[in-house]
Amino acid sequence: MACFLIEGGRKLEGEVYCKGAKNAVLPILAACVLCPDVTLTNVPELSDVSRSFKILEFLGCEIERDKDRAHIKTDGIKNLALGSDLTSKMRSSVIFLGSLLGRFKMSQASYPGGCELGARPIDMHLDAFRRLGADVKDMHGSIRCVCKESNLKGSSITLSFPSVGATENIILASVLANGETEIINPAREPEIEDLVSFLNRAGADISIESGSIHIKGVRSLKKVSYSIMPDRIEAATYMAFAAANEGNVLIRNCCPNHFESVTASFREMGCNVEIYKNSVYIRAPQRLKAIRVSTMPYPGFPTDAQSLIMAALLRAEGTSVIVENIFDSRFKVSEEFIKLGASLDIVGRAAIIKGVDEIYSADVSARDLRGGAALVAACLCARGKSCISGISHIDRGYENMEGNLRSIGASIERISKEQDEKG
Ligand code: EPZ
């Protein structure tokens, strides 16, 4: 099992480059099932992306990959049922249910896994498939969707909560359906817009209105080439690394308008943030100011940046409050922050962070993707040598994090657990 060994206390200075967005490329890879031939660029090298390619290969697709480029041919698809070996480690495996159902009128998948952030039901996904005319059966851990008619039928679907995954699955299931589908109260994250723009380039007919998304069913999709949008959460992550470590960092290859709420919070904390067309420059003070943050659906403050901003607030002047409104349990990393000397209380959906003067190195463990990245931010500013285990969680969503951090002055290396135990 690999770990990160970090020598904290160094200021971060220099430039980092964002890669393609994990939460855009994953639904787009599931959407490839609907197209005969797809060429993608700016594909990040992440373990979740490799898992999605494994699913596509299992289905029967032909895959060619070369660094950030991928070519996917789908006319060989013959399997339509995904087992837990393919779905148990990744939440976004559930998105294949919609695309397989949309093209082949049948799909089956074991319940998805992924980061443990509390209950993560898929009731909205399954209710939507039923509204489109599919027969959906829960077969004790595996979901089977079948359209008994010749095709799915467009419908009006209202989401009780703007679920990102449910919005994506409804779009994928309805692109080739008969008639029009309307999603009321959809998720509006930029990753949804990227999925829609990919599908429209392949010949779909989807429009995003102010409070709804309209999908006019088409007969088929065509060959398409597409470049994945930059990762806004990776950009937010490097802003947090800089903010927590008196950083002076230019974050390139990003879309600043995709994370304006994050920029606003770092400015409130006392950071100087300059916005350019495809980059953001952040310079942090020696000590940050405490703030209040509530996570909300886009364009509100993203839940995926919640642990990261918490890491930056551990040594802020004053007491901060973070309210997590999206997931039931996304404060697990706080137990690890306390091992570093942080002063934190969790009260229901709120985390109360009393800023301390110093945090200290310790051996800590990543339990989920963004919590793991937040531990890196905290260990970078903790005095002494820290070891973070469980970094396979981090590899799910960040390409070469240690290389990027070393390029801006951090002391971080990836070691095997055995190396760490040998000392
Ligand atoms: C996507 O997860 C992202 N994952 C998450 O990023 C992100 O945190 C989340 O959206 C919110 O922005 C990917 O895109 C692969 P949801 P998803 O459906 O689709 C409840 C990361 O770190 N809900 O918007 O699973 C659910 O329990 C990951 O990159 C239902 O109750 O999120 C949660 O409380 C973590 N029933 C809330 O909605 C449903 O049928 C939001 O979930 C579906 C969701």
Residues whose N, C-alpha, C, O or C-beta is under 5 A from the ligand:
A	BS01	EPZ	N23 L26 S92 C115 A119 R120 P121 I122 D123 M124 H125 P162 S163 V164 G165 A166 T303 D304 I326 F327 D328 L369 R370
